[in-house]
Amino acid sequence: MRSAFLALLLCIALWAPPMLQGAPDNTHRGAATYEERSKAEKMSRSRYRDLEVASLVLILVVGGAAILWAVRKK
């Protein structure tokens, strides 16, 4: 039981996003030019887009597995 709890904590720690370094005005530290801020924003948007795609794929796979399980159970 204890090992399962520790494994769960390890998985949660690995899934947590890295802490973002930002200033109070929502600009990254050291990003003085518009181009640097634009590049940082695009990278952030692509990261969240990748997470959205991954969650969609996970939902479809789990849903398909649940449907197959329900059909085979009959």
C-alpha positions as CSV (number, residue, x, y, z in Angstrom):
1,M,0.0,0.0,0.0
2,R,2.8,2.4,0.9
3,S,4.7,1.7,-2.3
4,A,1.5,2.3,-4.4
5,F,1.1,5.7,-2.7
6,L,4.7,6.6,-3.3
7,A,4.4,5.6,-7.0
8,L,1.3,7.8,-7.3
9,L,3.2,10.7,-5.8
10,L,6.1,10.2,-8.2
11,C,3.7,10.1,-11.2
12,I,2.0,13.3,-10.0
13,A,5.4,15.0,-9.6
14,L,6.5,14.0,-13.1
15,W,3.2,15.3,-14.6
16,A,3.5,18.7,-12.9
17,P,4.5,21.4,-15.3
18,P,7.8,23.2,-14.6
19,M,7.6,26.4,-12.7
20,L,7.4,29.3,-15.1
21,Q,9.7,32.2,-14.4
22,G,7.8,35.4,-14.9
23,A,7.6,39.0,-13.8
24,P,4.5,40.6,-12.3
25,D,3.7,42.2,-15.7
26,N,3.5,38.7,-17.3
27,T,6.7,39.1,-19.2
28,H,9.5,36.6,-19.0
29,R,12.7,37.8,-17.2
30,G,15.3,38.8,-19.7
31,A,12.8,39.0,-22.6
32,A,13.4,42.7,-23.4
33,T,12.5,42.7,-27.1
34,Y,9.1,42.1,-28.8
35,E,10.6,39.2,-30.8
36,E,11.8,37.4,-27.7
37,R,8.4,37.9,-26.0
38,S,6.6,36.7,-29.1
39,K,8.8,33.6,-29.3
40,A,8.1,32.8,-25.7
41,E,4.4,33.2,-26.2
42,K,4.4,30.9,-29.3
43,M,6.3,28.3,-27.4
44,S,3.9,28.4,-24.5
45,R,0.9,28.2,-26.8
46,S,2.3,25.2,-28.7
47,R,3.0,23.4,-25.3
48,Y,-0.7,23.8,-24.3
49,R,-1.8,22.8,-27.7
50,D,0.2,19.6,-27.4
51,L,-1.4,19.0,-24.0
52,E,-4.8,19.4,-25.5
53,V,-4.1,16.9,-28.3
54,A,-2.6,14.4,-25.8
55,S,-5.7,14.7,-23.6
56,L,-8.0,14.2,-26.6
57,V,-6.1,11.1,-27.6
58,L,-6.3,9.8,-24.0
59,I,-10.0,10.4,-23.8
60,L,-10.6,8.6,-27.2
61,V,-8.4,5.6,-26.2
62,V,-10.1,5.2,-22.8
63,G,-13.5,5.7,-24.3
64,G,-12.8,3.1,-27.0
65,A,-11.5,0.6,-24.4
66,A,-14.6,1.2,-22.2
67,I,-16.9,0.5,-25.2
68,L,-15.0,-2.6,-26.2
69,W,-15.1,-3.9,-22.6
70,A,-18.9,-3.2,-22.5
71,V,-19.5,-5.0,-25.8
72,R,-17.4,-8.0,-24.9
73,K,-19.1,-8.3,-21.5
74,K,-22.4,-9.1,-23.1
